[in-house]
Amino acid sequence: MGQAPTFAEEEKLWAQGYRLIAGIDEVGRGPLAGPVVAAAVILPRESWPSWVYLLRDSKQLSPQSREFLFECIRDDGIPFGVGFVSHEVIDERGIAAASRLAMRYAVEGLPVPPDFLLIDYVRLPRVHLPQRSITNGDGLSFSIAAASIVAKVSRDRLMLELDREYPGYGLAQHKGYGTPGHLEVLQRLGPCALHRRTFAPVQAVISETHREWQRIFCRDVRQP
């Protein structure tokens, strides 16, 4: 399962008087289709459930383990918020800005306001709360690891639903990431409404389709 996170960062802040510390992480920066999703999770200061020690960076866990831990977080009433930012906004603003926006939505979605943010890698200048950016935070902090799991499961579940709306693209399998199978079907079917038009593989298919239509048009025009 990889090296376990700890409560080291949280304990420093608890010692300073902070009580509601939210770990924040996002998933979905790299896919060619679908939204970017972020989560914010506030783990308890004490009386930690036994499942807390199973938390890891979501990339280190199997889908079954992620689902199990997500259900533990939800069923034990752990405060969390989730933020979704669409592919349209990603194309309009860029993936970095869209990721920060999803994180802000996640914080705003918390049922209780946090008094400190522990964020994986980035800072949120538009969120006026004390915060700390931690490189590889999802592998170091239990709170950020919990957020990575909530974000990953939330996005995967959404992609399963979208697979039914956009059949034939394999969204349920690759979740929008640029796997060989996804690239093959993208080339064959062209982009669907969920694809990020500003991402290079999608742009390439759109450009090739445009060139093909130009060739057909020019050929038809030349015909007597």
N, C-alpha and C positions, 0 to 999 in steps of 0.2 A: 504493500500500500504506500510505500515511500515514507520519508521522515515525517513524524507527527508535528503539527503546529503546537503552540503552547499558549498560555495566557500571559506571557511575559509582558507584552505591550500593554495589555489591558490592566495588569496589576500595577504598572507604573502610574497609569492614569487614575485608577481607583485610589491609589495612595495620595494623589493630588486633590482628591475630593470629587472627581467626576463619578457619576453613577450610571448614566444611561449611555453606554458606548456602542455605537453602531459600526459594525464592519460592513464594508461596501465593496462589491466586485461586479464585473460585467462579463457577459459572454456574447459572442456573435460579431466580433470585429472583422473576422476573416471571411465569412461566407459570401457567396455570390448572390444569395437570395435571402429574403426575410429580414426581420428586424434585428436590432441590437437590443439586448435585455440586461438590465442591472437589478441587483437586489441589495437591500440593507437589512441587517439582522442585529438585534440587540440580545445578546446572551445574558443570562442572570449573573449577578456578581458572586453569588454563592449558591450552595445546594445544587451543584451541577448534575444534570441527569447523566447516567452512565454512558449514553450514546454520544455525548460530547467528545469523548476520547476516541471515537471512530471518525471524527471529522478530518477531512483532508481536502487539498485542492481537488476540485471536481474532476480535473483531467486525470487524476490518479485512481479514480473509482470506477467500478463497473456501473452500467445503467441501473442494475438492480440495487446496488449499494446506494447510489444517489437517490433513487426513489424511496428507499427505506428511510434514509436520513431526512429527506424532505418531509415525509409523513411524521417522523418523530418531532421535527421542528413545529409543524402545524398542530399536531395533536397535543403537544405539551404547552400550547399557547405562547410560544416564543414570539415576541413582536417582530414582524418583518413587513417590508414593503417591496413592491416590484415595479419597475419602470420599463415601458416598452417604447421604442422609437422606431418608426417605420423606415422601410427602404427608400421611400420618397424623401424623407428628411435626410437620410444618409447621403443620397445623391445631391441634395440641395446644399447641405452644410458641410459635408465631409464626415468621415467615420469618427475622427477624434472628437469633434464637437458633438456629434450625435451620441457618442458614448458618455460624455460628461452630462449631456441632457438626460439620458436614461438614468444615470446615477442620481441626478437631482430629483427626478420624478420618484425614484425609489425612496429617497429620504422623505420626500413630501408624503409618500404613501404609508409611512410608519404610523401605527395607531397611537404611539406616544412619541413626543418630541425628544430626540437625543440631545445630549449636551456635549458630545465629542464624536468625531468621525475618524475611523481608521480605514484608509482607502488603499486599495491595491494600485500602486504605481502612480496614479495621477492625483492632482489637486482639483478642488471644485471652487474656483474663485467667486462664483455667483451664489454659493451657499454660505451664508454668514454665520458659520459655526466654527469653533476650534476644530482643527483637523490635522491629521498627519498622513503623509503619503509613504507607503512602505513598498519597496521593490520586492517582488515575489511574496507579497503579503499573504496570498492565499495558501502559501506553504509554511508561513511563520505564525500567523494569528488564527486562533480558533474562530473568532468572530468573522474575519474575512473569508475563511474557508467555508463557514456556514453560508455566507452570502453567495459564494461561488456555486454552491450546490443548489440553493434556491433559484438563482438565475438560470443555471443550466437546465434544471428540470422544468422550470416555467417555459423556457424557450423551446425545449424539445417537445413538450406537450402541445404547444402552439403549432409547431411544424407538423406534428401528426395530424392536427385538425386541418391545416392548410393543404396537406397532401390529398385530402378528400375533395377539396375545392379545385385543386390543380392536378388532376391525375396524370400519370405518365412521366412526371419529372423525377420521381423517386425521392421526394422530399422527406418521406418517413424514414428512409434509410440514411441519406447523407446529411439531412437537416440543413441543406443549402450550401454546405461546404464544397469546395472545388475538387471533388474526387474524380478519378478517371471516368466513372460511370456518369457522373453529373455533367462533365464536360462533353461526353459523347452525346447525351440526350439534348444538351443545350445546342450543340452543333446541328443536330438532326431536326429538332422541333423549333429552334429559336427561343428567345427569352419569353417567359410568361410575365404576368403583371407584377410578380413578386421580385423579379431580378433587379439587381442594383446596376443601373445603366452606366454608372461612372467607373465600375470595376473593369479592369483590362480584359479579362476573358469574355465578358458580356459585350463590352465595346467592340471587340474583334468580330464577334458573330454578327452584331448589328451592322458593322461596316462592310463585312463580306456580303451580307444579304442586300445591302444598299447597292454595292457594286454589281451584284448579280442582276438586280432589277434594272440597273442602268444598261447592262449588256443586252438584256432582253428587249428593253425599249429601243435602244439604238439599232438592234438587228431588225425589229419590226418596222421601224421607220424607213430603213434602207430598202425593204422589200417593195417591189413594184405593185 
